[in-house]
Amino acid sequence: MSKKVIKSAVGRNRIRRRIYEYMRIHLPQLNDVYDIVVITTSSELINTPYSELSGYMDDLLEKAGIYKRL
């Protein structure tokens, strides 16, 4: 049985839009073409400032070897 981190669709969609926006802005910095899946396990992403979210995503993509910081 699936357990949702955030029960409201509004909250889940807000997190999804924030991650999509990050990816849209940083797409030119990817090394190649990739299929990327982001799984969140924390409801705190709704209230996390964009600069902090961006730092998390930068670190994760850099560790995965698909992103290089400029």
N, C-alpha and C positions, 0 to 999 in steps of 0.2 A: 504494500500500500504506500502510495506516495505521500510524503509529508512536505507541505509547502513552508518555506521559511517565512513568507509573508502571505497571509490569507487573502488580503484584498487585491483584486486585479489592478487597482489604481497604483498601489505600492509596487507591485511586480513590474508593471509597465514603466513606472518612473525609473526604476533601476535599469531596465532594459534600454530605455531611451538615453540614459546617461552613458552607458557602456557603448552604445551605437555611436553617440556623438564623439566619444573619445576615439573610437576606431576610425571614424570618418576623417577626423583631423590628422591622425597619425598614420593613415594609410600609405602616404608616400615614403615613410621611413621603414617600411617592411622590406626585407631582403628579396622576397619573391612572392609568389601567389600562394596563399594558405587558406585552408578551412580552419577557422578558429572557433572553439567552443568555450564559453565562459560559464562556469558553474559557481553560483554564489551560495554560501552557507551562512551568511550573516545578514540580519535585517538592518544592521547599522549602515549599510550602503545608502539608504535613503537620506540620511542626515550627514553623511560624510562630505566635507567640502570637496569641490571638484579638483583642487590642486592635490589633495591627499589621494583621491581616487586615481588621478593621473599618475602619481608616483608609484602606487601599487601596481597599476597596469604596466608602467614602464619597466619596473623590476621583473615582473612575471614574464613579459615578452622577451626581455633581454636574457633572462635565465633559460628560456626556451630556445634561444639562439635565432630568433626570427626578426629581431628588432635591434637597431643600433641607434643610440642616442646621438643627436647632432651636437 
